Amino acid sequence: MVQGMSTKAQAILEEFKALPTQEFQAVWQQVNRMAAESEKSASPFAHVSDEEFVAALDEVTGCTVGSNSLQQLLNDRRRDREHDEAWLEARKRERAGLALQPSAR
C-alpha cells in the first residue's frame, strides 16, 4: 500500500493500472488537472484583486485614500524631508565656512 493512501484509493489505483494504455493516459491527464485545481484552491497565496489588496492594506495601515490619516502621514513625511534638507544645507554651509578659515595652531 502507498503511504498516506486509503485502501479505497489503493484499489482505484490498481484499477487504473489495469486500464489499456490510451484510457490510462486519459485518466492520468484528468487526475493531473484535478490535482492542479486542488493545489490552486489550497494555496495560501491565492490571487487577490487590486481592490482587495488595497482594502487589506488600508485596514492594516489605518489609511484610506483621501483620509485625514493618510494626509497626516504625507504631511509628516514632507516636514521630515524639509527638516533633513535644511540640516544638510546648514552642514554644507558650516563645512564651507570651516574650509575658508585658516587653521589655528
Secondary structure, DSSP 4 states (H G I P E B T S, - for coil): --TT--HHHHHHHHHHHHS-HHHHHHHHHHHHHHHHHHHHHH-TT----HHHHHHHHHHHHT--TT-HHHHHHHHHHHHHHHHHHHHHHHHHHHHHHHHHSPPP-
